[in-house]
């Protein structure tokens, strides 16, 4: 986000506006080596096909491709990517973090209008020399992506920013559903929901089907767009995603929506609600 060639605004002023330290601008973290980045890209693509794969299965999968690696290495990389094997587990409602875990409110719920239920999730995005994280907020009924943000860390700030933008642009949903990730169980995120009178719903830990629509979004984004291109940095990703989400909302029809686009369903239902 820093423009080093900008002659009108100094680096010091840019850092103050972005609320970051000047030292961090020039700091170049070590990051992951090229070997690990290659493994992470392979695991990301495979996880979309087989979300039930844990570290043991990933090791077997990679060895089949000729990569001789150990389980501890794969476990660390999967944690870094935010990947967790999905399968039925006992006591899924048991909190596994210090933050409060809320019950799942969508079971047997008829979702028939926009802004009834929103959902959010985070996905890993590989780039040429590193990786980024993407959070998206979706309206469940229309499948419309209401807002999104990318970040190079898994801190909760970019998730809170995306949430506030969605609320500012589209109002408040009745229910907001997420997984039990620390970004969504944090006081900042849940506090924003509570302050706006939004009911909080959370998936059972490791339950892929509880947030199925946004998981399908990740599959579509990556296989129909992201994996077909090469991105060198965050700016290229941001510009590319802006165009793709615009296409997804406004032009890409969905068979499950009777070949309407998300925008058509979202705004048509909103107009019908106003007319009623």
C-alpha positions, -999 to +999 in steps of 0.1 A: +000+000+000+030+023+003+038+042-028+076+048-027+076+069-059+049+093-048+064+128-048+034+145-032+031+124+000+062+114+019+068+079+032+065+093+068+031+108+060+019+077+042+028+056+073+009+079+096-022+078+073-020+040+072-013+038+110+018+016+105+054+021+117+080+034+093+104+007+104+080-020+093+079-006+057+116-014+052+116-046+072+117-077+049+106-108+068+121-141+060+089-158+049+086-194+036+112-208+012+102-218-023+100-255-014+074-248+013+054-224-010+052-251-037+039-276-011+014-251+001+001-245-034-003-282-040-021-288-006-044-258-012-056-273-046-060-308-031-079-295-001-106-281-023-111-316-038-107-335-005-114-314+026-113-345+047-075-347+042-055-342+074-017-340+077-013-378+073-033-379+041-015-348+028+019-365+034+007-395+015-006-373-013+026-354-016+048-385-015+027-398-044+038-367-063+075-373-054+078-350-025+094-367+005+084-347+035+075-354+071+043-349+090+055-322+114+064-300+084+030-305+068+012-299+101+029-266+105+021-255+069-015-265+072-018-245+104-003-215+086-028-219+057-057-223+081-065-258+068-082-284+090-094-318+081-132-319+080-150-350+093-176-358+121-161-352+155-174-359+190-185-329+212-182-305+183-199-277+203-172-278+229-152-245+229-115-250+219-105-214+223-108-188+251-134-169+231-171-176+234-185-201+209-221-195+198-247-221+187-255-230+151-288-213+142-293-224+106-304-260+112-338-266+095-341-228+089-359-218+057-337-190+041-359-173+016-349-136+014-318-114+013-302-102+045-318-130+064-284-148+068-249-137+060-218-159+062-181-153+062-150-174+057-112-171+051-093-187+024-055-190+016-043-175-017-008-184-031+012-158-049+045-160-068+067-154-037+044-158-008+008-160+001-022-139+013-055-145+030-089-136+017-121-130+037-154-128+020-189-120+033-218-135+014-256-132+015-268-168+017-300-165-001-287-147-032-250-159-030-240-122-035-205-114-022-212-082-001-176-074+008-141-088+009-106-080+021-071-095+016-043-095+042-008-110+047-016-120+082-044-139+100-051-111+124-088-102+128-086-065+116-093-073+079-123-094+089-138-066+110-132-041+082-150-063+057-179-068+081-182-030+087-181-023+050-209-049+043-231-034+071-225+002+058-234-007+022-262-032+027-276-028+063-277-056+088-287-093+084-308-111+109-282-138+114-245-139+108-228-174+104-191-182+106-168-211+116-151-211+150-119-195+138-103-170+162-109-141+138-147-146+140-149-155+177-128-124+187-143-097+208-139-072+179-158-092+154-186-105+177-188-071+194-195-055+160-223-080+154-238-074+188-236-036+185-258-039+154-283-063+169-273-093+147-277-128+159-245-148+159-244-184+145-213-206+144-206-239+127-197-270+146-159-273+146-146-289+114-181-291+098-177-283+061-214-285+053-225-258+078-210-231+055-213-249+022-222-219-001-191-199+007-170-231+004-183-234-031-174-198-037-137-207-029-138-236-053-152-215-081-128-186-075-097-207-074-104-232-103-122-208-126-099-178-120-070-178-095-052-210-105-053-199-142-032-168-135+000-158-118+000-131-092+033-115-079+020-094-050-010-082-031-018-053-054-021-076-084-044-099-063-065-070-051-070-056-086-078-090-100-103-099-073-121-066-077-128-075-113-137-111-106-161-104-078-178-078-100-182-105-126-194-131-101-221-108-087-233-091-119-227-116-147-222-152-136-255-170-135-262-198-110-281-229-118-292-231-082-307-196-087-326-206-118-298-190-139-302-156-123-271-137-111-265-130-074-271-093-079-304-099-098-317-121-070-305-098-042-319-065-056-350-080-071-360-095-037-352-063-020-375-044-043-403-069-039-399-065-001-402-027-003-432-030-026-449-053-002 
